[in-house]
Amino acid sequence: MDNCLPEGVEGEEVIWTQAQNLRIIMQDCLAELAIQGRISMAVTLDVIRRWRRDVLRLEDGQPKGVHPVKYIAYQVFWIRKLKPVSDAYRISDLKQREALGDRVLATREIITINERLAVHVAVKSLRRWATTGKYPLPKGGDGEQWTPLDVTILDEHLHEYLKFPDQPERKGSTYENLIYNQRFRTFGPHHLSHILDQAVFGTLREQAFRSAHAPQPAQDVP
């Protein structure tokens, strides 16, 4: 039985606002990747409904609180699962449409766009948490939890760990493997949580290393 039932006028307003916000994030990610795709608002609403159901259940089972990474991971899991984006093409290919012809253009459609977006939205949300302490909450608005993450080091770590962003020449990277596993293997939100945790811990480890090996200021000799 589907548990995503209407939640009353106030709940529906929250869901609509959250879906609009998520759609803007996905549009931003598509623009950064120079990809044009069609985003279904109906599916985006379903993403939010199912994410809310999952994380509200998590909150009930974890009275000490849910880590921000889990809120992010569960949301992007439903992007990967429900696939709100279709008809996605690189803008460079669309500009060559007449030269390529529809048959060739069809082979250029990015059929893994939702798996890719799941990664990019996760990274964008993780960076937002690192810079502002804010992360999405199911009841509306943002949660806020201070984090010691240095976003510059986080970016460096994500680039090395995921070979992020999209770089076709780097086949076999964690990023490419993650896209494949999301699409073709059993892959749950806990897997995404683990990967984001690895990025957080890797960043903190690098920060600690740099701090320990930073040059010390010279002391005046009496």
Secondary structure as GFF3:
##gff-version 3
##sequence-region A 1 222
A	DSSP	alpha_helix	8	32	.	.	.	ID=ss1
A	DSSP	beta_strand	35	39	.	.	.	ID=ss2
A	DSSP	alpha_helix	41	61	.	.	.	ID=ss3
A	DSSP	alpha_helix	68	82	.	.	.	ID=ss4
A	DSSP	beta_strand	85	90	.	.	.	ID=ss5
A	DSSP	alpha_helix	91	95	.	.	.	ID=ss6
A	DSSP	alpha_helix	97	107	.	.	.	ID=ss7
A	DSSP	alpha_helix	113	132	.	.	.	ID=ss8
A	DSSP	beta_strand	134	136	.	.	.	ID=ss9
A	DSSP	beta_strand	142	144	.	.	.	ID=ss10
A	DSSP	alpha_helix	151	162	.	.	.	ID=ss11
A	DSSP	alpha_helix	174	184	.	.	.	ID=ss12
A	DSSP	alpha_helix	189	212	.	.	.	ID=ss13
###
